[in-house]
Amino acid sequence: MWKKIAHFILQYRIVLLCLLLLATAFMGWQGRKAEMSYDFAKIVPDTDADMQYFIQFKALFGQDDNILVVGSADKRLFEYQNFNEWVKLRQAIANLQVETPDSTLRLIKGVVGLAGLPYLKANRQEKRFEVDFLLDSAISDQTQLDSLLAFAEGLKLYQGQIYNPESQATLLAISLSPAILSSPYKHLVVAKVEELGKAFEAKTSVKLHYAGVPYVRSVVAGQVKTELNWFLMLSVGVTAIFLFIFFRSFSATFVPLLLIGIIIIWTVGTLGILGYKITLLTGLLPPILVVIGIPNCIYLLTKYHQECLRLNDKKAAIASVIEKIGIVTLLTNTTTAVGFLALLNTETDLLREFGIVAGINIFITFLVSLIFIPSVFSFLPAPSERHTKHLESRFVNQILSLFESLILRHRSKVYLGATLVLIVALVGISKITAVSYMVDDLPEESDIRKDLAFFEQHFKGVMPLEVVVDLGKEKAIRNPKNLKILDSLIQDLEKSPYLSQSVSMVSFLKAANQAYFGNNPADFTLPTNRSAPYIQQYLRNEKGTTSNQMLAAFVDSAGQKVRISFKVADIGSIRMDSLIENDLKPILTQNLAESQFQATITGTTPIFIKGNAYLISSLQSSLILACILIAVIMGILFLDLKIVLIALIPNVIPLLLTAGLMGYFGVPLKPSTALIFSIAFGISVDDTLHYLTRYRQELLLNGRNHYEAILKSLRETGKSMVYTSLILFAGFVIFTGSDFGGTVALGVLTSTTLLIAMLTNLLLLPSLLMSFKNKK
């Protein structure tokens, strides 16, 4: 069959190249549709009970992740000249405009801060509340500012929310319109807020800090786009350097670079056709596929040079390459694709999209390589002696000779070394911890991390955490007894060192009671039985929408479900689980035991943490599935269970050692590091298949002389295995230049795994074949 395929490719190579170029142009056109993702990908599936409840929560109360905060703890901010600039900054942000195709799109819902602070005051004559705004215009002197700040400090509703009187830290809470949260306009709004903030810093020398879920998502999306371009250039550059070092030929360097350019276009085009967005994960696919695609070129070119020397006929050599390497390349690309396609077994859209695009384009890489490389080289001159000199590389031959000696004379030492490595790996694995953070992949020295630490220090964090209490029947929120139960519950929850002061219907009623009694801080309490009827009358007579907005945001239309909104520090998945399970849930149970109310903890933060647990579990199951599928492929290929077991051992040991190194060096198991094992296994098993396929061919050629087949396979495939492993190592090492910790870990650990896999496939695999060779 492969003879016919070789004949077809060479006979119709011009037509095939034209069709390939047309298809690539089409994919390039489709690639224009691929857009950056400006939102965290949905990880927890809709079938999950917690996710279903969170969806219901957003339908009832709206988004909880639309707040962007700008803050400062610089005392110079409270000099009246600088505070006037703070007032202007708030006004500028509130009136922010960004050009969009839809001029009616509302970008900013509101901005709350000490500047322009809304508060209630009682109008005794008309028996209603009025909303007034504090510090919303220019201040004339320091005395006036100090007086107004003292009044603002007494508004207990905002204490711990926008102002910390102990550290004099304050913030602007910017509420973004839900319509722009998942659109590129959010990125523009965030950039515009930063631009206004920098202008404020230039005028006042007051340092500002930025945080909030929209801010983190926007900055991460921008860095992903920058890194995508940077890693693409690096991967292409590294590949070009190694190809030229190995082959000493411009054609052997330039043609593979053209090939990977085609693969990049097809990858982005696939994203566009399928409607997938470019995320932190899918953004890595082009450089990863560049690195994965190059081994095809190396095996094809190395075999081409070998056949040219053997046959001294370029056309016959190309036909022989397709015939002998085509099946091997198909198998290796299949196993690599299986490693990625196993991610389809997960329920997480993020991983499924990554697996689908990777799997499709790995098969495309095989087809394009098989057509493009032979067709182009059929038009080029045959390689000269200088170009084939790499086949006699003294350095590589010395390495292979050393391995040959160890296989023949010191197999016991090889097994002892593998056993020691396995023991060391298992000890390290016992030290692994699984923990992740909302900003997990950002380095400690990044501005985002520092700014988050600022808000956690002064306001206990900015990440949303919600508690919903179901009171059991409609209009139950009107019962003063129920309000007291909720008040007691909230006070106990706020004792947690990780939670901010809450915002709820209870805190709003306390603020109304304080306003009714002249905004005396001592009156920030629930209305008494005596004052409650008057306050209800004042609220009903209020002119404006403040009360209605509060009701819609924190109580459902039936008056049955009450939302209690907190902000929490980014304390990591382990402590977050402990906080929820060991601290918050017992408080809920204890306070609501006699009332029969039902309380549920939800929000963006708990769902995100649960999503990471889903990712890790999904990646573990997909790795197991990949191992099973690859074992089945090997079983079909070799029809020998012993060979399948021998083939898996050299590829499992590197994975175990990598896991052990994670334990020793304190690298936690999280989605970005768990992904390494599926990628590395799918790639490393390629060397095994190349070696075993060549071993089977040699057995047929030399009358089943196992010793000769094992050693000749080592010499024939060893050079290509060394070349590809070095390129793969260098290709993944470039990811260590990332600003994202997960991408750095992906680069370091994957490159280490592949380098170890090269050694096990060149040493342990032949040794096992030598010891357990078929006696037939």
C-alpha positions, -999 to +999 in steps of 0.1 A: +000+000+000+028+024+009+044+018-025+012+030-042+010+060-019+046+069-027+040+066-064+008+087-061+025+115-042+055+117-066+033+115-097+008+142-086+032+163-065+025+195-083-013+191-080-010+181-044+012+211-036-012+235-052-041+220-033-022+223-001-014+259-007-051+267-015-062+249+016-036+268+037-049+301+022-084+291+032-073+282+067-055+315+070-088+332+060-106+313+087-080+321+112-091+357+112-122+345+132-101+333+161-105+358+189-089+363+223-108+351+253-115+378+278-132+356+303-121+326+325-131+295+306-160+276+321-144+245+337-171+231+360-198+214+337-234+225+338-244+191+351-226+197+384-250+206+412-229+235+425-226+249+389-264+246+384-269+265+416-244+292+406-263+297+373-295+301+393-278+326+416-267+348+386-302+346+372-317+358+405-291+384+416-268+391+386-231+389+382-208+388+412-175+392+392-180+426+376-162+448+401-129+464+393-112+482+422-086+510+423-071+517+457-044+535+476-031+537+512-010+568+506-018+594+532-010+621+507-043+612+490-061+630+519-045+663+512-073+684+498-055+692+465-048+655+458-083+645+469-098+669+444-079+649+417-094+617+433-128+633+428-120+640+392-107+605+387-140+590+400-160+613+377-138+605+347-142+567+352-180+571+358-182+589+325-158+566+306-165+562+270-150+537+246-158+537+209-179+507+200-201+497+170-230+499+194-232+535+208-259+525+232-237+500+251-233+510+287-198+504+300-199+515+336-229+508+359-215+529+387-184+539+407-185+539+445-158+555+467-152+581+493-154+606+464-191+608+454-201+585+483-239+578+482-257+578+515-292+581+529-306+610+548-340+615+563-363+642+551-385+647+582-410+670+565-418+647+536-412+615+556-389+599+531-353+591+525-332+610+500-299+599+484-272+624+487-236+622+475-206+631+497-173+646+484-186+648+449-173+683+441-141+703+446-129+708+482-119+743+491-095+736+521-082+709+543-106+716+572-136+710+549-121+677+537-113+665+572-148+673+584-164+654+554-140+625+559-150+622+596-187+621+585-179+595+559-160+574+584-192+573+605-212+557+576-207+521+588-222+506+557-190+513+539-165+506+566-142+478+555-157+480+520-143+512+505-125+527+535-102+513+562-099+539+590-070+521+607-047+522+577-064+551+558-067+528+527-095+536+504-107+523+470-130+530+441-153+501+434-161+502+396-191+482+386-188+471+349-219+465+328-226+427+324-228+433+286-191+439+283-177+413+307-170+387+280-162+411+252-131+429+240-146+461+253-138+450+289-101+450+279-105+485+265-123+497+297-096+483+319-069+499+298-087+532+299-090+530+337-053+523+340-045+552+317-066+576+338-049+562+369-015+568+356-024+604+348-037+608+384-004+593+397+016+618+376-003+647+391-003+636+427+026+611+431+000+589+449+006+552+441-025+533+429-033+496+430-056+477+407-075+444+413-108+426+408-118+397+386-123+418+355-089+434+359-071+400+364-089+385+334-081+414+312-044+416+321-040+378+317-057+379+283-033+406+271-003+387+283-015+356+266-017+374+233+018+389+237+034+355+248+017+337+219+036+358+194+068+357+214+068+319+218+060+314+182+091+334+171+112+317+197+101+282+187+107+289+150+141+304+158+152+275+180+140+250+155+159+267+127+192+268+146+190+231+155+180+220+120+210+239+105+234+225+131+222+189+124+219+190+086+243+218+076+219+226+047+198+257+040+172+236+022+169+211+050+164+241+073+141+263+052+117+236+039+108+224+075+103+260+085+078+264+056+061+233+068+057+245+104+045+279+090+017+259+073+009+240+105+006+273+125-019+287+099-039+255+100-039+255+139-053+291+141-076+283+112-090+253+131-098+276+161-116+300+137-136+272+120-147+256+153-154+290+169-130+284+198-113+314+214-076+318+221-071+311+259-040+306+280-042+270+270-051+270+233-027+300+229+001+275+235-009+252+207+009+268+177+043+268+194+037+233+208+027+219+174+058+236+159+079+215+183+058+184+177+059+187+139+096+190+136+104+153+145+084+143+114+108+165+093+139+151+111+129+114+106+120+120+069+151+140+062+174+116+080+160+086+062+161+105+029+198+111+033+204+075+043+185+062+013+203+086-010+237+072+001+224+036-002+206+039-036+224+068-052+191+078-068+171+108-055+137+097-068+141+061-056+153+074-022+122+097-019+099+068-027+117+046-002+114+072+025+076+074+020+073+036+019+094+030+051+088+060+072+052+067+062+037+040+084+060+049+113+052+086+111+015+077+109+018+056+141+038+081+160+015+110+151-015+088+160-001+080+195+007+117+200-028+127+189-043+101+212-025+117+241-044+149+233-077+135+221-080+116+254-089+150+268-123+145+251-131+122+279-133+152+303-164+173+310-144+205+308-148+226+277-113+242+281-096+208+279-119+194+253-112+223+230-075+220+236-076+183+229-097+186+197-076+213+181-043+195+190-055+161+179-069+174+145-037+193+137-014+165+147-030+144+120-029+173+096+008+176+105+013+140+094-005+145+061+012+178+053+046+164+061+041+133+040+031+154+010+052+186+014+086+173+023+090+146-004+073+168-030+095+198-024+127+178-022+119+160-054+125+194-071+157+202-052+192+188-060+202+155-042+220+161-010+258+165-013+284+147+009+285+178+032+248+175+038+249+138+047+280+141+069+257+143+099+250+106+095+286+099+107+285+124+135+313+114+158+296+128+189+263+110+183+281+078+173+301+079+205+270+082+226+253+053+207+284+032+211+284+038+249+247+028+250+255-003+229+282-013+254+259-009+283+231-029+266+254-058+258+276-060+289+260-040+317+223-045+315+222-053+352+235-017+359+209-003+336+181-021+355+197-011+388+197+026+377+161+024+365+151+008+399+168+036+419+152+062+397+118+046+403+124+045+441+135+082+441+104+091+420+080+073+443+094+090+474+090+124+456+054+116+446+045+111+482+054+148+488+032+163+461+004+186+472-026+196+450-032+234+455-042+262+431-050+299+434-072+323+415-040+340+401-021+307+402+001+312+371+013+347+378+047+352+394+050+364+430+068+396+418+041+405+393+022+437+398-011+418+400+001+397+429+014+427+447-018+446+442-039+417+454-017+415+485-024+452+491-062+447+490-060+416+511-040+435+537-064+465+539-097+450+528-093+412+533-094+406+495-115+413+465-125+379+452-163+373+454-179+347+478-216+345+482-240+330+508-276+326+499-301+319+526-335+304+516-360+316+543-385+289+533-415+310+523-424+341+504-421+375+520-403+360+549-377+388+547-403+412+562-404+392+595-382+411+620-374+378+637-359+364+605-338+396+601-324+391+636-314+355+628-297+367+596-280+395+615-266+370+641-254+347+613-237+376+594-219+387+626-205+352+631-194+349+595-176+382+596-154+370+624-135+350+599-100+366+592-104+358+555-138+375+549-146+411+544-176+429+560-206+417+541-232+436+520-268+424+523-303+435+529-295+434+566-267+460+562-289+482+540-316+482+567-290+491+593-279+520+571-315+531+568-319+530+606-287+550+610-300+576+585-334+578+602-316+588+635-294+614+619-266+591+607-253+585+642-228+556+639-242+541+671-275+536+653-261+513+626-284+485+639-315+467+627-347+488+633-364+481+665-401+471+667-408+508+674-388+524+646-393+497+619-428+509+607-415+545+603-384+534+584-405+512+561-427+543+554-396+564+546-383+537+523-416+535+504-417+573+500-381+575+488-377+592+455-353+573+433-344+537+428-319+530+455-342+507+475-355+489+445-319+483+433-309+469+467-339+446+467-332+433+433-295+427+441-299+411+475-334+397+478-353+377+452-387+390+439-406+366+462-388+380+493-377+344+501-340+341+491-315+365+506-280+371+493-251+379+516-221+391+496-185+388+509-150+395+495-124+369+503-086+367+500-070+344+474-059+318+500-056+288+477-077+258+471-066+239+502-073+267+527-104+278+507-119+242+511-110+243+547-125+277+552-158+266+536-161+231+550-146+236+585-154+273+593-183+287+573-206+257+570-205+249+607-214+285+614-243+283+590-255+250+605-253+263+641-271+296+634-298+282+613-305+249+631-336+260+648-350+282+620-349+255+593-335+280+568-313+266+541-280+283+533-257+277+503-222+290+497-216+299+460-199+326+439-171+329+414-143+320+438-157+287+451-167+277+416-132+285+403-116+265+430-139+235+423-130+239+386-094+233+393-102+201+412-123+191+381-093+198+358-069+177+378-093+148+380-100+151+343-064+152+334-056+121+355-084+101+339-074+113+304-038+102+310-050+067+321-072+065+290-043+077+268-020+049+282-047+023+275-054+035+240-017+037+231-012+002+246-040-011+223-024+005+193+009-012+201-009-045+207-025-043+173+008-034+157+030-060+173+004-087+184+026-094+214+016-085+250+052-088+261+063-062+236+035-039+247+045-041+284+082-036+274+073-005+254+053+011+282+080+008+309+105+033+293+077+058+290+061+054+324+093+059+343+100+094+330+065+104+340+069+090+375+103+108+379+088+141+368+060+137+394+087+129+419+107+161+410+075+181+415+073+167+450+109+174+459+109+209+445+075+219+459+058+222+425+021+217+433-002+195+413-026+219+395-042+221+361-012+235+343+012+209+358-012+180+355-014+187+317+023+179+314+019+142+318-006+138+289+015+159+266+048+143+275+035+107+273+020+112+239+053+126+226+078+104+243+061+072+231+070+083+195+106+073+200+094+039+213+074+033+182+101+044+159+125+020+175+102-010+177+090-005+141+126-005+129+133-035+152+104-055+136+117-045+101+152-057+109+139-090+123+122-097+089+154-087+071+180-107+090+162-139+097+150-130+133+185-124+147+174-105+178+208-093+188+215-078+154+180-064+151+182-047+185+217-031+178+211-022+142+178-005+152+197+014+179+222+027+153+195+034+126+170+052+148+193+065+175+205+095+156+170+107+148+159+100+184+188+122+197+181+150+172+143+150+179+148+148+216+172+178+217+149+199+196+119+189+217+139+198+248+149+231+235+115+238+221+098+233+254+125+250+274+116+283+257+083+283+278+104+290+309+105+326+297+068+330+303+053+353+329+029+325+339+040+300+364+020+272+349+036+278+315+071+278+330+063+245+348+050+231+315+083+240+298+107+228+325+089+196+334+080+186+298+115+191+285+129+172+314+105+143+309+113+141+272+150+141+278+147+113+303+124+095+279+151+096+253+176+079+277+151+052+287+142+045+251+178+043+240+190+023+270+162+006+289+140-004+259+168-022+240+180-038+273+145-052+280+143-065+245+177-081+249+167-098+281+131-108+272+135-114+235+111-137+217+126-172+216+106-182+185 
